[in-house]
Amino acid sequence: MATAIQRDSKKTVFITGANGLLGQKLVNQLLGNDQFYIVASGRGACRLPGEGFEYISLDISDEAEVQKVIAHAAPDIIIHGAAMTHVDECELNQEACYDANVNATAYLVKAAEACQAHFIFVSTDFIFSGEEGPLDESGIPAPVNYYGESKLLGEKMVMRSKTKWAIARTVLVFGIAHDLSRSNIVLWVKSSLEAGKTIQVVDDQYRTPTLAEDLAAGCILIAEQGAEGVFNISGPDFLTPYEMANTVADFFGLNKDLIKRADSTTFTQPAKRPLKTGFIIKKAQEQLGFEPKTFRTAIGILAKQIILARS
């Protein structure tokens, strides 16, 4: 860990989960922003390409380490994007999920209070039951799985905090990042159809899929403006995964006959999924100037990134 931070007159923004998809996009976008000095943190070694930021290895489930690191960094803003997000894993390993999503958030909130940092918490549509959607920020949470429960507990903790706070709720985040193997709906559909595989895709779930770059941009808008409260930060299109798959096939000119309709009862998963969520993003558009890409435009961005990654 560095012994001193050269910040000049910039605001220090501290990012958790910097090695992950959102974290990488946040760092990448903030590097082009002269307002901020970036402290990126993650578990283990830095997997972020490039330079221009400070990296600190941090286990956010270790309270003493969190207090020490945050006190040293003395950030003006904390963007807490780190979480255990594999929904079925959370259901099967509830203790680990609670530690990662609830305890760690409590430690970070306490540390933020000590230095009066603006605390920005990334949350999820899975705090909702899925009985109706799309939802605005006033929707009543009622999670149907443990992941959703853990994130809701985190939200409540943030709302009770004695520091400035904001919550960025998002939906079905997809994208490509350096040194990450986790797939997403666009890559899965593309690779399956290119291989001539038949795929079953549900048509009874609804989401507003979110490009990772757009989620990062939304979080940064909150940080820049010192915005407080809850904001829905997602894509603008209310779609079923079946509709998403067909859009991917259309974009890449792949065989749509390989895409078969299914409903949620077809699949047996440890964690129940909410059927209909998705967000109304009017508040973020009007108050923050948030302008997310359409799903089709986002596919085009991913297509270019795939080519760059291979070159």
N, C-alpha and C positions, 0 to 999 in steps of 0.2 A: 504494500500500500504506500502511495506517495506520502511524503512528510509535509508537503505544502501544496496548496492549490493556487495557481496564478489566474485570478479571475478578472482582473482589471475592473471595469465598471459593468461587466456582464452579469446577468442573473444566472445562478447555478441551477441547472435542472438535473435531478437525480432519477435515473431510470432503473426500475427492477425488471428482471427478465430480458435483459438486453441481448442475450444470445438467441432468443426466440424470434418468431416471425414478426410480431408487432414491434418488439424491441429493436430489431435491425432496421425496420422502416423508420422508427422514431429517430434513431441516431443518424441515419442517412439524410433525413429531411432537416434535422436540426443543424447538421454540419453546414448547411447553406444559409443559416439564420444567425446574423451577427448579434442578436440580442442575448444569446445564451452561451454559457460554458457548460459542456456536457460531461457528466459523470455517469458512466454506464456500469451497471453491476449485473452479475449473473453467478450461477453456481459453477465453480471450477474456472478453467482457463478461458480467456477471451476467444470467441469464435467469430468475432466481427472483423471483416476486412477493412483495410485503410487505417487512417490515423486522424488526429485532430480532436480527440476526446480522451478522457481519462477512464481507465477501466479498473474496477475493484471487484475482486472475487468476494461474493457474499452469500452466506447461507441464511436466507430470511426467516428460517424456522428456529434460529439461534438468537434468543432475545438479547443477550449480552453483546453479541457481534453486531446486531442491528443498531443498538444504542451507540456503540463505539464508532461504527462506520458513518452513521448519519451525523453524529456530533462533530466528527472530523470534517466531513464534507460541507456541513452547514448549508444545505441547499435552500434556495428560495422556493423551489417547486419540486415535488416528488410525483412522478408518474408511475403508479404501481400497476404494472401489466403482468407481472409474474403470477402464475396460478397453475394448479393442477386442473387441466381442462379435458382430459380424456374421460368422457361421461361414464362409460362402463367401468373404467378403473376406479373412479370415485365411488361408484356404487359398491364395488367389491372390496375396496380398501378405504373404508370410511374414516378410520383413524388418521391415515396418511393424508387424506383429502382435508380433514379438519385442520391438521397441522399446517398444511400448505396454504389453505384458502382463508382460514379463520384466525388461527394463532399468529401466523406471519403478518396478517393485516393489522392485528391488534398491536404487535410490536412496532410496526412501521408508523401507525397512527400516533402511538405514544412518542416515538422519536420525532415525528413531524410537529407535534404539539410543543416539544421542548425547544425547537428552533423556529416555531411559527411558520413552517413551510406551507404553501398551498398544496393540499393533498388531492391528487386526481386519481380516482380509483376506476379501473376498467371492469365493468360488470357485463351481464349477459341477459339475453331474452329468456334463458332457461329458469329465471326466477318466477316466470309466469306459468299458469296451468295449461295454456294452449287451447282454451275453450273459445277464445275470440282473438281476432287480430285483423289488421295491424293495430298496434297500441300506441297511445301517446304516453308522455311521462307520468300521467296520473293513474295509469293502470294499477290494479291491486295485485300485488305478488301472491302467488300460491304455487310454489314449486312442486313438480311431480317426481323429482329425482334428487339424490343426495348432492350432486354437483350444484344444482339450483339452490338447494337449501344452504349450502356452504357459502355461496356467493351472496345470498340474501343476508346471511348473518354478517358478512363483511360489509355490505352496504349499510346495515343498521349501525354498525360500529363507527363507520365513517360519518354518518349523519349525526351521531352523538358527540363527535370529536370537538375539541376546544381549539381548533385551528380552522382556517379557511379551507373549504372542501368543494369538490365537484365529483360527480359520478358520470362516467361515459359508458352507457349501456350499448352493447353491440350485438350483432347477429351473424352467425355462419361466416366467419372470417376466412378468406382464402387468399393465397398469394404464393410467391416463390421467394426463398431467402437463401443466403449463403450457408452451405454446410448443414442443411436441414433435410431430412429424408421424409418427413411427414407429408402425405399427399393431400389433395383437396378435390372437390367435386369436378373441377375443370380438368385437372390432370388425370384423374381416374377415368372419367368418361373418354377423354381423348386417347389415352393409352389403350383402354379396353377395346374401343371401336377400331383403332388402328391395327390391333392384334386379331380382329375378327371375332371377338368374344361377344356373346349375348349378355346383356346386363339387365337386371331388374331394378327399376327405380320407382320410388314411392310417389304417388300423385295425390295423397291425402294429407300431406304436411305442407305448410306454407311458411316461407321465410322471406326476409329482405337481405339477400346475400351481400357481403361487404368486402370490398377489396382492401387488403391490409394497408395499402398506401392511404386510402381514404380514412380509415380508423386512426392512423397516425396523424394525418392532417387535422382531424377533428380534435384529437387530444392536444395538439400544438395550438390550435385556435383557442381552446379553453385556457391554456397556459399563457399565451400572449395577452389575452384580454382579462386575465384574472377572474374569469367567469366562475360563478358559484351555483350550486344546485345540480339537478339531474338533467342530463341531455341524452337523447337518443341519437347515436352516431352509427348509421348503417347505410347500406345501399338504398336506392330509391325504388327498386322494382320488387313487387310482391309476387313471388313465384313458388311453384312446387318444384321439388328436385327433378321431377319428370320434365317439367318445362325448361328447367336449367339444362338438363342433359340434351334436350332437343336443340336448344340455342347453341350449345357447344358443338354439336354435330353439324348444324347449319354453318357455323363460322368456319370450321375446318374442312367442310365438304365431305363429311363421313357418313356412313350408312346408318340412317335412322331406324331402319327395320330391325336392327340389333337391340334397340331400346324397348324393353317390355314394361308395360304399366304394372305396378304392384301397389298394395296398400300396406299400412304399418303392421297389420296382423301377419303378413308373410314372414316377417323377420322376428327372430327370438333374440332379444338383447337383455343383459342384466338390468339396465336402467330404462325406465319408461321415458319416451320423448313427448314433449308437448306437441300437439298436432298443428295448431295455428298460432304463430306468434307474429314476427315481423313488426317493424316500427314505422310510425308516422314521424317524420324528421323535420317537420315545419319549424319547431322551436329552434333547433340548431341552425337551420337555414336562415331564419330571420334574425336571431340574436347573435350568432357567431359568424355568419357568412359561409356556412358549410355547404360545399358543392360536390357531392359524391358522383362518381361515374355510374352510368347505366351498366347493367350486367354485361351487355354485348360489348360496350367500350372496354370494360375491365378485361374481358377475354382477349381483346386485341392487345392490351398492355402486357398480359401474361404471355401471349404468343411471341411478342418481341423479346421478352425476358428469357424465354426458352431458347430462342436462337442465340442470344448473347451468351447464355450459360454454356452452350455447346461450342462456341467459337473460341 
